[in-house]
Amino acid sequence: MKPELINSLKGYKPKSLINDLLSGLLVAIIAMPLSIALGLQSVPENMGNGIQMGIITAIVAGFIVSAFGGSRFQIGGPTAAFVGIIFGYSSDPEIGIIGLQIATIIAGILLIVLGLFKLGSLVKFIPFPIIVGFTTGIGITLFVGQIKDFCGFNSNGVDFIEKIIGFIQNINTFSLA
């Protein structure tokens, strides 16, 4: 089994290079600000430069995804879907960073085992409403997480309900700017 990058190079035509470079530039323009934002949010100030970590992670992850996974037409890059969820867990004193690291290691092991036994087709047994509900929940979480910055509210809150209550209590701090 060859990496997808090697498979994609079979029959590659030089005229595709320009299109691929423009596509790569577009993906970079979209992905880099998100990568920087994720780096700033995930790296504490006393532990290093979040901007640098975000950029390095985007570049390294982009190469790894392109070389070893996906398909010829798939775009791989950073995702903010779990940032809100992960932040909630990592800020919880009962779970913390150690709990998050343990969960990540277990998830990685589980993915490797599922891959080794070729069990990826089991995804078809996940009901459609679960998938729609999950992605809708992530969308709502990201939307509510942006309200504070969009409206200029001076409010704090980690959990969904705390944020909504904070927005209502601080409605007088709304700033159109």
Phi, psi and chi 1 to 4 in degrees:
 res  aa     phi    psi   chi1   chi2   chi3   chi4
   1 MET       -  114.9  177.9  170.9   76.0      -
   2 LYS   -89.8  150.6  -67.2 -179.4 -175.8  174.4
   3 PRO   -60.0  151.6  -21.8   30.2      -      -
   4 GLU   -59.6  -32.9 -173.3   58.8   36.1      -
   5 LEU   -60.2  -43.5  179.9   64.2      -      -
   6 ILE   -64.6  -43.6  -56.0  -62.7      -      -
   7 ASN   -62.4  -36.3  -69.5  -25.5      -      -
   8 SER   -69.9  -24.9  -65.1      -      -      -
   9 LEU   -77.2  -15.3  -67.4  176.4      -      -
  10 LYS   -66.4  126.0  -69.1  179.5 -170.9  171.8
  11 GLY    73.3   15.9      -      -      -      -
  12 TYR   -69.5  132.6 -170.7   78.8      -      -
  13 LYS  -105.1  139.5  -64.0  173.7  178.9   52.2
  14 PRO   -57.2  -30.5  -24.8   32.6      -      -
  15 LYS   -67.5  -19.0   67.6  178.3 -177.8  177.0
  16 SER   -75.7  -17.3  -61.2      -      -      -
  17 LEU   -59.9  -44.4 -178.0   63.1      -      -
  18 ILE   -62.3  -47.0  -57.5  -95.0      -      -
  19 ASN   -61.4  -41.7  -69.2  -24.4      -      -
  20 ASP   -66.3  -39.8  -72.1  -15.4      -      -
  21 LEU   -64.7  -43.0  -71.3  174.2      -      -
  22 LEU   -65.2  -39.8  -69.9  173.4      -      -
  23 SER   -63.8  -43.2  -61.6      -      -      -
  24 GLY   -62.4  -39.6      -      -      -      -
  25 LEU   -63.9  -42.7  178.9   63.6      -      -
  26 LEU   -62.2  -44.7 -179.8   62.5      -      -
  27 VAL   -62.4  -41.0  169.5      -      -      -
  28 ALA   -64.2  -40.6      -      -      -      -
  29 ILE   -62.0  -37.3  -71.4  169.9      -      -
  30 ILE   -78.5  -41.8  -66.4  168.5      -      -
  31 ALA   -79.0  -35.5      -      -      -      -
  32 MET   -62.1  -47.4  -81.8  -57.3  158.4      -
  33 PRO   -60.3  -38.9  -23.0   32.4      -      -
  34 LEU   -65.7  -41.6  179.6   58.1      -      -
  35 SER   -63.0  -41.8  -62.5      -      -      -
  36 ILE   -63.7  -44.6  -69.0  168.9      -      -
  37 ALA   -62.3  -42.4      -      -      -      -
  38 LEU   -65.6  -38.2  -66.5  175.2      -      -
  39 GLY   -63.8  -43.2      -      -      -      -
  40 LEU   -64.0  -38.0  -74.7  171.0      -      -
  41 GLN   -76.2  -27.4  -68.9  -61.9  -46.2      -
  42 SER  -101.3  -13.2   60.5      -      -      -
  43 VAL  -109.1  114.1  177.5      -      -      -
  44 PRO   -60.1  149.4  -20.2   29.8      -      -
  45 GLU   -56.8  -35.2  -69.3  179.7   19.3      -
  46 ASN   -81.6   -0.7   61.9  -11.9      -      -
  47 MET  -110.9    2.9  -65.4 -171.0   74.9      -
  48 GLY   138.7 -175.8      -      -      -      -
  49 ASN   -89.1  108.7 -175.1  -14.5      -      -
  50 GLY   -64.7  -34.1      -      -      -      -
  51 ILE   -62.1  -49.1  -65.0  171.6      -      -
  52 GLN   -61.5  -44.6  179.2 -177.9    0.2      -
  53 MET   -63.2  -39.7  -62.7  -65.7 -174.5      -
  54 GLY   -63.7  -43.6      -      -      -      -
  55 ILE   -66.8  -45.8  -68.4  171.4      -      -
  56 ILE   -61.6  -44.1  -69.4  170.2      -      -
  57 THR   -61.6  -42.1  -58.4      -      -      -
  58 ALA   -63.4  -43.0      -      -      -      -
  59 ILE   -67.0  -50.0  -67.2  168.9      -      -
  60 VAL   -63.6  -47.0  170.7      -      -      -
  61 ALA   -64.1  -37.9      -      -      -      -
  62 GLY   -61.1  -43.7      -      -      -      -
  63 PHE   -65.9  -42.5  -81.6  117.7      -      -
  64 ILE   -64.4  -45.8  -69.9  172.7      -      -
  65 VAL   -62.6  -43.2  167.3      -      -      -
  66 SER   -66.4  -38.9  -62.6      -      -      -
  67 ALA   -78.1  -36.9      -      -      -      -
  68 PHE  -115.6   -6.0  -63.7  108.6      -      -
  69 GLY  -142.9 -179.6      -      -      -      -
  70 GLY    72.0 -151.9      -      -      -      -
  71 SER  -134.4  178.3   68.4      -      -      -
  72 ARG   -61.2  -31.2 -176.6  174.7  174.6 -166.2
  73 PHE  -105.6    8.6  -58.8  104.2      -      -
  74 GLN   -84.4  141.3 -179.5  179.3   -1.3      -
  75 ILE  -107.1  128.1  -64.1  172.8      -      -
  76 GLY  -113.0  141.2      -      -      -      -
  77 GLY  -171.5 -170.0      -      -      -      -
  78 PRO   -70.6  155.1   27.9  -34.8      -      -
  79 THR  -134.1  139.2  177.6      -      -      -
  80 ALA  -102.3    6.0      -      -      -      -
  81 ALA   -58.6  -38.6      -      -      -      -
  82 PHE  -100.0    0.9  -71.9  106.5      -      -
  83 VAL   -59.7  -46.5  170.1      -      -      -
  84 GLY   -62.2  -40.0      -      -      -      -
  85 ILE   -69.6  -46.7  -63.1  166.6      -      -
  86 ILE   -64.6  -39.2  -69.9  171.9      -      -
  87 PHE   -60.5  -42.4  177.1   75.2      -      -
  88 GLY   -60.4  -42.9      -      -      -      -
  89 TYR   -69.3  -44.2  -74.7  127.5      -      -
  90 SER   -70.3  -25.2   62.4      -      -      -
  91 SER   -86.1   -9.5   63.2      -      -      -
  92 ASP   -76.8  121.0 -175.8  -17.2      -      -
  93 PRO   -62.8  -23.8   10.8  -15.5      -      -
  94 GLU   -77.2  -25.9  -68.3 -178.1   17.1      -
  95 ILE  -102.6  -60.1  -61.0  171.2      -      -
  96 GLY    62.0 -172.4      -      -      -      -
  97 ILE   -66.0  -38.1  -61.7  -65.0      -      -
  98 ILE   -61.9  -46.0  -60.8  -65.5      -      -
  99 GLY   -61.3  -39.1      -      -      -      -
 100 LEU   -65.4  -41.0 -175.7   60.5      -      -
 101 GLN   -65.2  -41.6  -69.6  170.7  -21.9      -
 102 ILE   -63.6  -44.1  -68.7  169.7      -      -
 103 ALA   -62.3  -38.1      -      -      -      -
 104 THR   -65.8  -42.5  -57.7      -      -      -
 105 ILE   -64.3  -44.0  -70.0  168.4      -      -
 106 ILE   -63.1  -42.3  -68.2  171.2      -      -
 107 ALA   -62.8  -40.8      -      -      -      -
 108 GLY   -62.3  -45.0      -      -      -      -
 109 ILE   -61.9  -43.4  -68.6  169.1      -      -
 110 LEU   -61.2  -42.7 -176.4   60.6      -      -
 111 LEU   -64.1  -40.0  -74.5  172.3      -      -
 112 ILE   -64.1  -44.7  -69.7  169.1      -      -
 113 VAL   -62.9  -45.2  168.6      -      -      -
 114 LEU   -61.9  -38.0  -69.8  171.7      -      -
 115 GLY   -67.5  -42.3      -      -      -      -
 116 LEU   -63.7  -35.4  -70.7  173.9      -      -
 117 PHE   -92.6    8.5  -71.4  102.9      -      -
 118 LYS    52.9   50.1  -50.7 -116.5 -172.9 -110.4
 119 LEU  -103.0   17.6  -63.2  174.7      -      -
 120 GLY   -62.1  -25.8      -      -      -      -
 121 SER   -69.8  -10.3   62.0      -      -      -
 122 LEU   -66.4  -15.7  -69.1  177.4      -      -
 123 VAL   -59.1  -30.4  170.1      -      -      -
 124 LYS   -64.3  -14.4   65.2 -176.7  173.1 -166.5
 125 PHE   -90.3   -2.6  -65.7  110.8      -      -
 126 ILE   -79.8  122.2  -62.3  174.9      -      -
 127 PRO   -61.1  144.5  -19.7   29.8      -      -
 128 PHE   -56.0  -43.1 -178.1   72.2      -      -
 129 PRO   -60.4  -30.5  -24.3   33.2      -      -
 130 ILE   -67.0  -44.0  -59.7 -113.2      -      -
 131 ILE   -65.2  -44.8  -65.1  170.5      -      -
 132 VAL   -65.0  -42.8  170.8      -      -      -
 133 GLY   -63.1  -41.1      -      -      -      -
 134 PHE   -63.2  -49.8  176.5   75.6      -      -
 135 THR   -68.6  -34.3   52.0      -      -      -
 136 THR   -65.1  -42.7  -57.4      -      -      -
 137 GLY   -60.9  -41.6      -      -      -      -
 138 ILE   -64.4  -42.4  -70.9  173.8      -      -
 139 GLY   -61.1  -44.1      -      -      -      -
 140 ILE   -65.2  -41.6  -69.0  170.3      -      -
 141 THR   -60.8  -45.5  -58.2      -      -      -
 142 LEU   -65.4  -40.8  -67.9  173.3      -      -
 143 PHE   -60.6  -49.5  177.2   76.2      -      -
 144 VAL   -64.6  -33.7  169.2      -      -      -
 145 GLY   -66.1  -21.4      -      -      -      -
 146 GLN   -93.5  -13.6  -60.7  -59.5  -46.4      -
 147 ILE   -59.9  -42.6  -68.3  174.7      -      -
 148 LYS   -56.5  -49.1  176.5 -176.9  174.0 -169.9
 149 ASP   -71.9  -38.1  -64.2  -34.1      -      -
 150 PHE   -65.9  -40.5 -176.8   74.4      -      -
 151 CYS   -95.5   -7.6  -63.8      -      -      -
 152 GLY    72.8   24.2      -      -      -      -
 153 PHE   -67.8  145.7  -69.9  137.5      -      -
 154 ASN   -99.9   78.3  -68.1  -29.9      -      -
 155 SER  -140.2  155.7   66.7      -      -      -
 156 ASN  -124.2  162.5  -68.1  -37.6      -      -
 157 GLY   160.2  140.0      -      -      -      -
 158 VAL  -100.3  -47.5  176.0      -      -      -
 159 ASP   -82.6  160.5  -65.5  -30.3      -      -
 160 PHE   -54.3  -52.4 -178.9   83.0      -      -
 161 ILE   -64.6  -41.9  -59.3  -63.1      -      -
 162 GLU   -59.0  -40.1  -70.7  176.4    3.6      -
 163 LYS   -64.9  -46.1  -73.0 -179.9 -178.0 -179.4
 164 ILE   -62.4  -44.5  -61.8  -64.5      -      -
 165 ILE   -62.5  -42.0  -68.6  170.3      -      -
 166 GLY   -61.3  -38.9      -      -      -      -
 167 PHE   -64.3  -42.8  -60.5  151.6      -      -
 168 ILE   -66.3  -43.4  -66.4  168.1      -      -
 169 GLN   -67.7  -28.3  -69.1  173.3  -18.3      -
 170 ASN  -109.8   28.2  -67.2  -66.3      -      -
 171 ILE   -59.6  -28.0 -166.5   79.7      -      -
 172 ASN   -71.9  -10.8   59.6  -21.9      -      -
 173 THR   -94.3   10.3   63.1      -      -      -
 174 PHE   -56.6  135.3  173.8   80.9      -      -
 175 SER  -135.8  118.2  170.4      -      -      -
 176 LEU   -64.5  -31.8 -172.6   58.3      -      -
 177 ALA   -64.2      -      -      -      -      -
